[in-house]
Amino acid sequence: MTSLDDLPIRPDLVGLKPYGAPQLSVPVSLNVNENTHQIPETVAVDIIGRLAASLLNINRYPDREFLGLRRALADYLNDNLGSELMVENIWAGNGSNEVLQHIFQAFGGPGRKALGFKPTYSMYKLIAQGAQTGYVDAERDDRFELSVETVQAGIRDATPNLVMLCSPNNPTGTPVALEVIVAAYDALQETTGGILVVDEAYGEFAHDQSHSAVTLLEGRPKLLVSRTMSKAFAFAGARVGYLAADPAVIDALRLVRLPYHLSAFTQAAAEGALAHSQEMLRTVDDIRTQRDRIVSELSAMGLDPYRTDANFILFAGLDDAPKVWQQLLERGVLVRDMGIAGTLRVSAGTETETTRFLQALREVIGK
């Protein structure tokens, strides 16, 4: 049987492993930061109607520029953040990972370099490798925080063409202050004039939702803010990510996208969800409540949860994290071992799921 080693893949891909968290069938799955709440039935009915309508024209290609979806996304951001974005400021893809891939294809490439601050979202490095872009890591401050001084020093030392800031950061949940983002942008323009990407996949879960880099776009044409409908909108299976940026950036991304990359069904479903954005986002308050409950109860158990603005919590204080992970799994609860010594990460689920996790953890650690 032919193996991967027998194939003439690119030399820089040899030895790499594909991204992926464990996909196991368990009663309580809290390992991939999904919104575990189902979408409201009334919204589902509307989306089904829109999908059925789009099916009547499925013999034709979809709107290549997905203008209706871009307009709906701009309206959503404007309504919730007080921005004044236009259709020309918005891009979208099959999940925010495809949007990030477009960015690396347009602004990365051989001889160019991207910078991240570890630990952070592991797909940045994988996407960079796929786009033949060098990738380097800089260190964070204590407790995974980022300061003005740290980001500026990291940028000046690495002289990157692309900088990735995840806020709230995955896997730590750490928010990045707006003044840090401004400092990173200024330092990058002073060095290489490169692109700053702020990944706000978990932005709606922040304690202060107005704390968004979207509010910084004016006058910063090389600032890009990536977001997703997967998390707060409970739309992970639909695969819809998007980006807000200067119209010139959107033109650059159009150079590298595949034609008709968003299907008619994707566009119809996403427009339907956005038409009911307030109803779709009602679960966010409950998820925040469960997140804060987990933080409080982990502390009461003598564990050490890190500051989080996301729908998940990274917590330390475990003598043998892989063993705890396995013991939780044996009790029907799946969390994530990120490979950070002494820590595990858990997503905030429904009240019932959260209770199951906390009960199982108490049994495992004897609290």
DOVEXRO-307910 format. One line per 4 residues: number of its first residue (from 1); their letters; for each residue x, y, z of C-alpha. Coordinates in Angstrom, 2 decimals, padded with zeros to 5 digits, always signed. Layout:
BEGIN
NUM	a	X/Y/Z ~ ...
END
This chain:
BEGIN
1	mtsl	+000.00/+000.00/+000.00 ~ +001.27/+003.46/-000.87 ~ +002.11/+005.70/+002.09 ~ +002.53/+009.43/+002.37
5	ddlp	+006.29/+008.92/+002.35 ~ +006.03/+007.41/-001.14 ~ +004.45/+010.52/-002.64 ~ +006.38/+013.46/-004.17
9	irpd	+004.94/+016.10/-001.80 ~ +006.68/+019.43/-001.38 ~ +009.83/+019.12/+000.73 ~ +008.60/+021.72/+003.23
13	lvgl	+005.50/+019.58/+003.95 ~ +007.43/+016.41/+004.78 ~ +006.89/+015.34/+008.37 ~ +003.95/+017.66/+009.04
17	kpyg	+000.70/+016.49/+010.58 ~ -002.76/+017.85/+009.70 ~ -004.62/+020.00/+012.21 ~ -007.30/+018.34/+014.25
21	apql	-008.67/+017.86/+017.75 ~ -009.99/+014.42/+018.80 ~ -013.47/+013.72/+017.44 ~ -015.01/+011.27/+019.87
25	svpv	-018.62/+010.39/+020.56 ~ -019.22/+011.38/+024.19 ~ -022.19/+012.74/+026.15 ~ -020.44/+016.05/+026.93
29	slnv	-018.12/+017.40/+024.22 ~ -016.38/+020.58/+025.39 ~ -013.07/+020.41/+023.51 ~ -013.36/+022.52/+020.34
33	nent	-014.98/+025.75/+021.58 ~ -018.28/+025.17/+019.84 ~ -021.47/+026.91/+020.85 ~ -023.27/+023.89/+022.27
37	hqip	-026.69/+025.55/+022.03 ~ -028.79/+024.69/+018.98 ~ -030.16/+027.52/+016.86 ~ -033.80/+028.57/+017.51
41	etva	-036.41/+026.58/+015.61 ~ -038.01/+029.72/+014.12 ~ -034.64/+030.75/+012.67 ~ -034.04/+027.24/+011.37
45	vdii	-037.39/+027.31/+009.55 ~ -036.51/+030.63/+007.87 ~ -033.08/+029.32/+006.83 ~ -034.64/+026.15/+005.40
49	grla	-036.98/+028.32/+003.32 ~ -034.05/+030.33/+002.00 ~ -032.14/+027.15/+001.17 ~ -035.15/+025.79/-000.69
53	asll	-035.46/+029.01/-002.69 ~ -031.78/+028.90/-003.63 ~ -032.17/+025.31/-004.78 ~ -034.46/+026.44/-007.59
57	ninr	-031.49/+028.21/-009.21 ~ -028.78/+025.73/-008.23 ~ -028.03/+025.08/-011.92 ~ -026.47/+028.56/-011.98
61	ypdr	-023.30/+029.70/-010.28 ~ -023.80/+031.67/-007.05 ~ -023.09/+035.38/-006.74 ~ -019.32/+035.39/-007.09
65	eflg	-019.00/+038.56/-005.00 ~ -021.67/+037.44/-002.45 ~ -022.84/+041.04/-002.17 ~ -025.97/+040.24/-000.17
69	lrra	-023.97/+038.42/+002.48 ~ -021.32/+041.13/+002.62 ~ -024.00/+043.77/+003.08 ~ -025.61/+041.76/+005.89
73	lady	-022.25/+041.31/+007.62 ~ -021.48/+045.02/+007.36 ~ -024.90/+045.85/+008.84 ~ -024.32/+043.41/+011.70
77	lndn	-020.97/+044.96/+012.63 ~ -022.30/+048.49/+012.25 ~ -025.31/+047.79/+014.46 ~ -023.27/+046.13/+017.20
81	lgse	-020.02/+048.11/+017.16 ~ -021.08/+051.53/+015.93 ~ -018.83/+051.22/+012.88 ~ -019.60/+052.63/+009.45
85	lmve	-018.50/+049.78/+007.22 ~ -019.62/+049.36/+003.64 ~ -019.92/+046.27/+001.47 ~ -016.48/+047.12/+000.10
89	niwa	-014.98/+046.67/+003.60 ~ -016.14/+043.07/+003.99 ~ -014.81/+039.70/+002.84 ~ -015.92/+036.17/+003.70
93	gngs	-014.91/+032.56/+003.25 ~ -015.63/+029.00/+004.27 ~ -014.80/+029.57/+007.90 ~ -012.31/+032.13/+009.13
97	nevl	-009.54/+029.67/+008.31 ~ -010.17/+030.19/+004.59 ~ -010.17/+033.95/+005.14 ~ -006.80/+033.64/+006.89
101	qhif	-005.56/+031.46/+004.05 ~ -006.51/+034.19/+001.57 ~ -004.53/+036.69/+003.65 ~ -001.41/+034.52/+003.62
105	qafg	-001.77/+033.85/-000.09 ~ -002.08/+037.56/-000.85 ~ +000.45/+039.02/+001.59 ~ +002.75/+036.12/+002.45
109	gpgr	+004.70/+033.75/+000.24 ~ +008.33/+032.77/-000.31 ~ +010.78/+035.18/+001.29 ~ +008.14/+036.65/+003.59
113	kalg	+007.61/+036.02/+007.29 ~ +004.70/+035.95/+009.75 ~ +004.88/+036.49/+013.51 ~ +002.67/+035.10/+016.25
117	fkpt	+002.84/+035.23/+020.04 ~ +002.84/+031.74/+021.54 ~ +000.84/+029.95/+022.62 ~ -001.75/+030.94/+020.05
121	ysmy	-003.98/+029.39/+017.41 ~ -001.96/+026.57/+015.83 ~ -003.54/+027.03/+012.40 ~ -001.57/+030.24/+011.85
125	klia	+001.63/+028.26/+011.47 ~ -000.02/+025.57/+009.34 ~ -001.59/+028.12/+007.00 ~ +001.74/+029.93/+006.75
129	qgaq	+003.47/+026.68/+005.81 ~ +000.84/+025.95/+003.17 ~ +001.42/+029.41/+001.70 ~ +005.23/+028.95/+001.86
133	tgyv	+005.54/+031.77/+004.36 ~ +008.09/+031.70/+007.16 ~ +006.62/+031.68/+010.64 ~ +008.24/+032.72/+013.91
137	daer	+006.96/+032.86/+017.49 ~ +007.55/+035.56/+020.09 ~ +007.01/+035.11/+023.81 ~ +004.10/+036.45/+025.84
141	ddrf	+004.22/+038.09/+029.25 ~ +003.34/+036.30/+032.48 ~ -000.03/+034.52/+032.44 ~ -000.10/+034.77/+028.64
145	elsv	-000.82/+038.51/+028.61 ~ +000.47/+040.93/+025.95 ~ +001.79/+044.41/+026.70 ~ +002.69/+047.31/+024.42
149	etvq	+006.37/+046.72/+025.13 ~ +006.18/+043.01/+024.37 ~ +004.44/+043.31/+021.01 ~ +006.66/+046.16/+019.90
153	agir	+009.82/+044.27/+020.85 ~ +008.57/+041.13/+019.10 ~ +007.85/+043.01/+015.89 ~ +011.13/+044.91/+015.88
157	datp	+013.13/+041.75/+016.53 ~ +011.37/+039.62/+013.90 ~ +010.71/+042.30/+011.23 ~ +007.69/+040.33/+009.91
161	nlvm	+005.51/+040.97/+006.88 ~ +002.45/+039.63/+008.70 ~ +001.59/+039.78/+012.40 ~ -001.15/+037.63/+013.94
165	lcsp	-002.88/+038.81/+017.12 ~ -005.67/+036.59/+018.41 ~ -008.05/+038.45/+020.73 ~ -009.42/+036.75/+022.75
169	nnpt	-006.46/+034.43/+022.28 ~ -006.91/+030.76/+021.55 ~ -006.05/+028.65/+023.58 ~ -005.62/+030.97/+026.56
173	gtpv	-008.70/+033.23/+026.31 ~ -006.56/+036.33/+026.89 ~ -007.94/+039.59/+025.45 ~ -005.57/+042.05/+023.78
177	alev	-006.05/+045.69/+024.79 ~ -006.82/+048.16/+022.01 ~ -003.74/+050.21/+022.89 ~ -001.62/+047.09/+022.35
181	ivaa	-003.16/+046.61/+018.90 ~ -002.44/+050.24/+018.02 ~ +001.15/+049.87/+019.26 ~ +001.59/+046.70/+017.19
185	ydal	+000.26/+048.43/+014.08 ~ +002.54/+051.43/+014.53 ~ +005.61/+049.25/+015.16 ~ +004.85/+047.16/+012.08
189	qett	+004.49/+050.23/+009.87 ~ +007.80/+051.55/+011.21 ~ +009.61/+048.32/+010.35 ~ +008.31/+046.49/+007.25
193	ggil	+005.03/+048.27/+006.50 ~ +003.35/+044.88/+006.79 ~ -000.13/+043.56/+007.53 ~ -001.57/+043.27/+011.06
197	vvde	-004.32/+040.68/+011.45 ~ -006.48/+040.70/+014.59 ~ -008.40/+037.44/+014.87 ~ -011.63/+038.06/+016.81
201	ayge	-013.25/+034.65/+016.38 ~ -014.47/+034.83/+019.99 ~ -015.14/+038.57/+020.10 ~ -018.83/+038.35/+020.98
205	fahd	-018.03/+036.58/+024.25 ~ -015.90/+039.44/+025.61 ~ -016.89/+041.11/+028.87 ~ -016.87/+044.38/+026.91
209	qshs	-018.11/+043.63/+023.40 ~ -017.24/+047.12/+022.20 ~ -013.60/+046.14/+022.78 ~ -013.05/+045.34/+019.08
213	avtl	-010.30/+046.14/+016.64 ~ -013.05/+046.94/+014.12 ~ -013.25/+050.32/+015.88 ~ -009.59/+050.94/+014.92
217	legr	-009.91/+050.41/+011.17 ~ -010.33/+054.05/+010.19 ~ -006.98/+055.42/+009.00 ~ -005.22/+052.04/+009.28
221	pkll	-005.37/+050.47/+005.80 ~ -003.11/+047.54/+006.75 ~ -005.19/+046.46/+009.75 ~ -007.42/+043.42/+009.07
225	vsrt	-010.00/+042.10/+011.56 ~ -011.09/+038.50/+011.12 ~ -014.29/+037.13/+012.69 ~ -016.53/+034.10/+012.38
229	mska	-020.14/+032.98/+012.62 ~ -019.05/+029.57/+013.96 ~ -018.93/+030.49/+017.65 ~ -021.41/+033.11/+018.86
233	fafa	-023.87/+032.34/+016.04 ~ -023.74/+028.56/+016.72 ~ -023.00/+028.16/+013.01 ~ -019.87/+026.00/+013.07
237	garv	-021.27/+023.46/+010.63 ~ -022.12/+026.12/+008.06 ~ -018.47/+027.27/+007.76 ~ -018.77/+031.06/+007.48
241	gyla	-015.93/+033.35/+008.46 ~ -015.47/+036.97/+007.48 ~ -013.15/+039.93/+007.61 ~ -013.37/+043.71/+007.87
245	adpa	-010.65/+045.83/+006.29 ~ -009.84/+048.63/+003.88 ~ -011.41/+048.14/+000.41 ~ -007.93/+047.84/-001.12
249	vida	-007.29/+044.80/+001.09 ~ -010.52/+043.22/-000.13 ~ -009.35/+043.74/-003.72 ~ -006.10/+041.96/-002.87
253	lrlv	-007.97/+038.97/-001.41 ~ -010.11/+038.75/-004.54 ~ -006.89/+038.06/-006.48 ~ -006.27/+034.75/-004.71
257	rlpy	-009.73/+033.35/-003.94 ~ -011.10/+030.53/-006.05 ~ -014.06/+031.62/-008.20 ~ -017.51/+031.06/-006.66
261	hlsa	-015.88/+029.92/-003.42 ~ -019.04/+030.51/-001.34 ~ -021.89/+028.24/-002.41 ~ -025.43/+029.48/-002.91
265	ftqa	-026.46/+027.41/+000.11 ~ -023.77/+028.95/+002.32 ~ -024.80/+032.45/+001.32 ~ -028.50/+031.76/+001.85
269	aaeg	-027.99/+030.17/+005.26 ~ -025.67/+032.91/+006.50 ~ -027.97/+035.69/+005.33 ~ -030.85/+033.96/+007.12
273	alah	-028.89/+033.73/+010.36 ~ -027.85/+037.38/+010.17 ~ -031.45/+038.43/+009.58 ~ -032.13/+037.04/+013.07
277	sqem	-028.85/+038.11/+014.68 ~ -030.33/+039.23/+018.00 ~ -032.22/+035.98/+018.43 ~ -029.20/+033.94/+017.35
281	lrtv	-026.98/+035.69/+019.89 ~ -029.25/+035.18/+022.90 ~ -027.24/+032.13/+023.87 ~ -024.11/+034.28/+024.28
285	ddir	-025.25/+035.65/+027.65 ~ -025.87/+032.13/+028.94 ~ -022.47/+030.97/+027.70 ~ -020.79/+033.90/+029.45
289	tqrd	-022.66/+032.95/+032.64 ~ -021.44/+029.35/+032.40 ~ -017.90/+030.50/+031.61 ~ -017.80/+032.73/+034.68
293	rivs	-019.33/+029.93/+036.75 ~ -016.55/+027.57/+035.64 ~ -013.88/+030.16/+036.49 ~ -015.36/+030.63/+039.97
297	elsa	-015.71/+026.92/+040.70 ~ -012.26/+026.05/+039.35 ~ -010.80/+028.62/+041.72 ~ -012.79/+027.11/+044.58
301	mgld	-011.23/+023.73/+043.76 ~ -007.77/+025.22/+044.17 ~ -007.08/+025.28/+040.43 ~ -005.80/+028.28/+038.47
305	pyrt	-008.02/+029.54/+035.62 ~ -006.44/+032.15/+033.37 ~ -008.17/+035.41/+032.49 ~ -010.56/+034.78/+029.62
309	danf	-012.81/+036.80/+027.33 ~ -013.72/+033.76/+025.23 ~ -016.23/+030.92/+025.55 ~ -013.55/+028.66/+027.01
313	ilfa	-011.20/+028.53/+029.98 ~ -007.60/+027.39/+030.18 ~ -006.83/+026.28/+033.72 ~ -003.63/+025.22/+035.45
317	gldd	-002.76/+023.48/+038.69 ~ -002.93/+019.86/+037.48 ~ -000.08/+017.54/+038.42 ~ -000.80/+015.19/+035.51
321	apkv	-003.00/+016.89/+032.91 ~ -003.06/+013.97/+030.41 ~ -004.23/+011.63/+033.18 ~ -006.98/+014.04/+034.23
325	wqql	-008.02/+014.38/+030.56 ~ -008.34/+010.59/+030.29 ~ -010.26/+010.28/+033.56 ~ -012.71/+012.96/+032.44
329	lerg	-013.15/+011.13/+029.14 ~ -013.94/+007.92/+031.03 ~ -016.74/+009.88/+032.73 ~ -018.14/+011.00/+029.36
333	vlvr	-016.62/+014.50/+029.32 ~ -014.25/+015.51/+026.52 ~ -012.02/+018.56/+027.08 ~ -008.79/+019.61/+025.33
337	dmgi	-005.19/+018.95/+026.28 ~ -003.27/+021.71/+024.49 ~ +000.13/+020.39/+025.49 ~ +000.74/+023.26/+027.92
341	agtl	+002.18/+021.67/+031.04 ~ -000.26/+021.29/+033.93 ~ -003.24/+022.69/+032.02 ~ -006.43/+021.69/+030.25
345	rvsa	-008.90/+023.78/+028.27 ~ -012.67/+023.47/+028.56 ~ -015.42/+025.14/+026.56 ~ -018.38/+026.65/+028.38
349	gtet	-021.42/+024.58/+027.45 ~ -025.04/+024.58/+028.46 ~ -025.85/+024.68/+032.16 ~ -026.31/+020.90/+032.15
353	ettr	-023.03/+020.26/+030.33 ~ -021.16/+022.63/+032.61 ~ -022.56/+020.87/+035.66 ~ -021.51/+017.48/+034.27
357	flqa	-017.97/+018.77/+033.67 ~ -017.63/+020.29/+037.12 ~ -018.98/+017.17/+038.85 ~ -016.64/+014.93/+036.87
361	lrev	-013.65/+017.14/+037.59 ~ -014.37/+017.12/+041.32 ~ -014.49/+013.34/+041.26 ~ -011.19/+013.15/+039.38
365	igk	-009.20/+015.56/+041.56 ~ -010.99/+014.68/+044.78 ~ -012.46/+018.10/+045.58
END
